[in-house]
Amino acid sequence: MTEEKKGFFGRLRDRLTKTRTTLVEGVKQVFAGRTRIDDEVFEELEQILIEADMGVETVLAIVEDMRRISQERRLENPEDLFEVLKEELASVMIPGDHTVEWEAHDGPHVTLVAGVNGSGKTTTIAKLAAKLKADNKSVLIGAADTFRAAAVEQLSTWAERIDVPVIKHKEGADPAAVSFDAADAAIARKMDTLIIDTAGRLHTKVNLMEELKKIQRVIGKRIPGAPHEVLLVIDATTGQNGLQQAKIFTEALNVTGIVITKLDGTAKGGVALSIQKQLGIPIKYIGVGEKVEDLQPFDPKQFVAALFGEESSEQ
């Protein structure tokens, strides 16, 4: 079956193979040949889940819930825990609003996109812009990542490819000034949406966070209620390091949603559960490849189904 015919769920299921091998096969080995549920089962289960990069804190909470459910249901066969595990993972993923409306009541809808350099931030912006344009929305991009060499040029190249206008200044310009001008232009041109790329690194963490706060304030002054969405892009291959990065960004920004990229190249797909559990911020998009269609809105039930290699509930 071709990639196109498979659809996004099929590609997601295929590209979570590395994580699934670590997680599902490992769990099956824990249960294999055992005739009763004991402490050793839960201890080995903890180890497998940690290896899938779900994070110690998240894993301990999941396994503790599984112990409780096992006792309440009076389960005896270890294999019965397999269904309990799926229930637990689904319950971790579901809380929160996983949708982006892309609508603002008065003026353009403004989205800030943050994330460390190399997370896939620029390509994510381009894919989002292409999707919005395909939905007949007018899109403007603000190139406020002015401190990284060639960042503005890279974003401009993407924008030209998808035929979306960009507001940009010279390299090293004040990111807040770029953001203000982009907001001004979005209003003047009556654009539906404005997506602003922000710096992923400055000289120090403190400088970066203060710059991000400044951008947020400046946009809010120009467009009341903006930014309407703040998306944080995290590279799945960085695992728990990505979670630590996310925590730092959430200290500076009112992050409304997470975008997880590069799920196709990692055995650390379990980090999605850790992010959802520990940050309490909903995952809004996930990416499993380089094409525009490889970035899709996040569906928690489908993600868990794909993780376990099951058929889509939507099929």
C-alpha positions in Angstrom: 0.0 0.0 0.0 1.4 3.5 -0.9 2.0 6.2 1.6 -0.9 8.2 0.1 -3.4 5.4 0.4 -2.4 4.6 3.9 -3.4 8.0 5.2 -1.9 9.8 8.2 -2.9 7.1 10.8 -1.3 4.4 8.7 1.9 6.4 8.4 1.8 7.2 12.2 1.4 3.5 13.0 4.3 2.5 10.8 6.6 5.3 12.0 6.0 4.5 15.7 7.5 1.1 15.1 10.7 1.8 17.0 8.7 3.0 20.1 6.3 0.1 19.7 9.2 -2.4 19.6 10.5 -1.0 22.9 7.1 -0.7 24.5 4.7 -3.3 23.3 7.2 -6.1 22.7 8.9 -5.4 26.0 5.5 -5.5 27.9 4.6 -8.8 26.2 7.8 -10.3 27.4 7.1 -9.2 30.9 3.8 -11.0 30.9 4.9 -14.1 28.9 4.9 -17.3 30.9 3.8 -15.7 34.1 0.7 -17.2 35.9 0.1 -14.5 38.5 0.4 -10.8 39.1 3.1 -9.9 41.7 5.5 -7.1 42.6 8.1 -8.4 40.1 5.6 -7.9 37.2 5.1 -4.3 38.1 8.8 -3.6 38.7 9.7 -5.0 35.2 6.8 -3.1 33.7 8.2 0.2 35.2 11.5 -0.5 33.6 10.0 -1.1 30.1 8.0 2.1 30.3 11.0 4.1 31.4 13.0 2.7 28.4 10.2 4.0 26.1 11.1 7.4 27.5 7.9 8.2 29.3 9.8 9.6 32.2 10.2 8.3 35.7 7.5 10.5 37.3 4.9 9.6 34.7 5.7 5.9 34.8 5.5 5.7 38.6 2.0 7.3 38.4 0.8 5.0 35.7 2.1 1.8 37.4 0.6 2.9 40.7 -2.8 3.3 39.0 -2.4 -0.1 37.4 -1.7 -1.7 40.8 -4.8 -0.1 42.2 -7.0 -1.2 39.2 -5.6 -4.7 39.4 -6.7 -5.0 43.0 -10.1 -3.4 42.4 -10.9 -5.7 39.5 -9.2 -8.7 41.2 -7.1 -9.5 38.2 -5.0 -12.6 38.3 -3.6 -13.1 34.9 -0.7 -10.8 34.0 -2.0 -10.5 30.4 -5.1 -8.8 31.7 -2.8 -5.9 32.6 -2.2 -5.3 28.9 -5.7 -3.8 28.5 -5.3 -1.8 31.8 -2.0 -0.3 30.4 -3.8 0.8 27.2 -6.5 2.4 29.3 -4.0 4.2 31.5 -2.0 5.6 28.5 -5.2 6.8 26.9 -6.3 8.5 30.1 -2.9 10.3 30.3 -3.2 11.6 26.7 -6.9 12.7 26.5 -7.2 15.7 29.0 -7.1 19.2 27.4 -8.3 20.8 24.2 -6.1 19.3 21.4 -7.6 21.6 18.7 -6.5 24.9 17.3 -9.4 27.0 16.1 -7.3 29.5 14.0 -10.1 32.1 14.4 -10.0 35.4 16.2 -13.1 37.5 16.9 -11.6 40.8 16.0 -8.6 41.1 13.6 -6.0 38.4 12.7 -5.5 35.3 14.6 -1.9 35.4 16.0 0.2 32.3 16.8 3.7 32.4 18.3 5.9 29.4 17.6 8.7 28.7 20.0 11.3 26.0 20.4 15.0 25.4 20.5 17.0 25.5 17.3 16.9 22.2 15.4 13.5 21.2 16.8 11.8 21.5 13.5 10.3 24.9 14.3 10.8 26.5 10.9 9.4 23.6 8.9 6.5 23.4 11.3 5.6 27.0 10.6 5.8 26.4 6.9 3.6 23.3 7.1 1.0 25.1 9.2 1.0 28.1 6.8 0.5 25.7 3.9 -2.4 24.0 5.6 -4.1 27.3 6.4 -3.6 28.5 2.9 -5.2 25.3 1.6 -8.1 26.1 3.8 -8.5 29.4 2.0 -7.1 31.5 4.9 -4.8 34.4 4.2 -1.5 33.9 6.1 1.4 36.2 7.0 4.6 35.0 8.6 6.7 37.2 11.0 10.4 36.2 10.9 11.4 37.2 14.5 14.2 34.5 14.9 16.7 37.2 14.0 19.7 35.9 16.1 20.3 32.6 14.4 22.4 32.7 11.3 20.4 32.1 8.2 17.1 31.6 10.2 15.3 34.4 8.4 16.7 33.2 5.0 15.5 29.7 5.7 12.0 30.8 6.7 11.9 33.1 3.6 12.8 30.2 1.3 10.0 28.1 2.8 7.5 31.0 2.5 8.4 31.6 -1.1 7.9 27.9 -1.8 4.4 28.0 -0.4 3.7 31.5 -1.7 3.1 33.1 1.7 4.3 36.7 2.5 7.0 37.3 5.2 7.7 40.4 7.3 11.4 40.4 8.1 14.2 42.7 9.2 18.0 42.3 9.0 19.8 39.6 10.9 20.3 40.6 14.5 17.4 43.0 14.5 15.1 43.4 17.6 12.7 40.4 17.5 10.0 42.4 19.3 10.2 45.1 16.6 9.8 42.5 13.9 6.8 41.1 15.7 5.2 44.5 16.0 5.7 45.3 12.4 4.3 41.9 11.4 1.2 42.5 13.6 0.9 46.0 12.0 1.1 44.5 8.5 -1.4 41.7 9.3 -3.9 44.3 10.4 -3.3 46.6 7.4 -3.5 43.8 4.9 -6.6 42.3 6.7 -4.9 38.9 7.0 -6.8 36.0 8.6 -3.7 34.6 10.4 -0.3 35.7 11.5 2.4 33.2 12.5 5.5 34.5 14.2 8.7 32.6 14.4 10.6 33.3 17.6 14.2 32.9 18.7 15.3 29.4 19.8 18.6 30.6 21.4 20.3 33.8 22.5 23.4 34.3 24.5 21.9 33.1 27.7 18.7 31.4 28.7 17.6 34.5 30.7 18.0 36.8 27.6 16.0 34.4 25.5 13.1 34.1 28.0 13.0 37.9 28.5 12.9 38.4 24.7 10.0 36.0 24.4 8.1 37.7 27.1 8.7 41.1 25.3 7.4 39.7 22.0 4.3 38.5 23.8 3.7 41.9 25.4 4.3 43.8 22.2 1.9 41.7 20.2 -0.8 42.0 22.9 -0.5 45.8 22.7 -0.9 45.9 19.0 -3.7 43.3 18.7 -5.8 42.9 21.9 -6.1 39.3 23.0 -3.0 38.2 21.0 -1.2 35.9 20.8 -4.2 33.6 20.6 -2.0 30.5 20.5 1.5 29.8 21.6 2.8 26.6 20.2 6.0 25.0 21.5 7.8 22.7 19.1 9.6 19.7 20.6 11.8 17.2 18.8 10.7 13.7 19.8 14.2 12.3 19.3 15.5 14.4 22.2 13.3 12.5 24.6 13.4 13.7 28.2 15.7 16.5 27.3 12.9 17.8 25.2 10.6 17.8 28.2 13.2 19.8 30.2 13.4 22.3 27.4 9.6 22.6 27.4 9.6 23.3 31.1 12.0 26.2 30.6 9.9 27.7 27.8 6.7 27.4 29.8 8.3 29.6 32.5 8.5 32.5 30.1 5.5 31.9 27.8 1.9 31.1 28.2 2.2 28.0 26.1 -1.2 26.8 24.9 -0.1 23.7 22.9 2.7 21.4 22.0 3.9 20.3 18.6 5.9 17.1 18.6 8.1 16.6 15.5 10.2 13.7 14.2 8.2 10.9 15.7 9.1 8.8 12.7 12.8 8.5 13.6 12.8 7.6 17.3 12.2 4.9 19.9 11.3 7.7 22.3 7.7 8.3 21.2 6.7 7.7 24.8 7.9 11.3 25.6 4.5 12.4 24.3 2.9 10.9 27.3 5.4 12.4 29.6 4.9 15.8 28.1 1.1 15.6 28.5 1.3 14.2 32.0 3.9 16.5 33.5 3.2 19.8 31.8 -0.5 19.5 31.6 -0.4 21.3 28.2 -2.3 19.6 25.3 -0.4 18.3 22.3 -2.0 20.0 19.3 0.0 18.6 16.3 2.4 15.7 15.7 4.8 15.3 12.8 6.0 12.0 11.3 7.9 13.1 8.2 9.0 15.9 5.9 5.9 16.4 3.8 3.2 18.9 4.6 0.6 16.1 5.1 3.0 14.5 7.7 2.0 17.2 10.2 -1.5 16.6 11.5 -3.7 17.6 14.4 -3.2 15.3 17.4 -5.8 12.7 18.2 -5.0 11.1 21.6 -7.1 7.9 21.0 -5.5 7.4 17.6 -2.1 8.0 19.0 -2.5 5.2 21.6 -4.0 2.9 19.0 -1.1 3.5 16.6 1.4 3.0 19.5 0.0 -0.5 20.0 -0.2 -1.2 16.3 -4.0 -1.4 16.2 -6.4 -0.3 13.6 -7.7 3.3 13.7 -10.9 3.8 15.5 -11.9 6.2 12.7 -11.6 3.5 10.0 
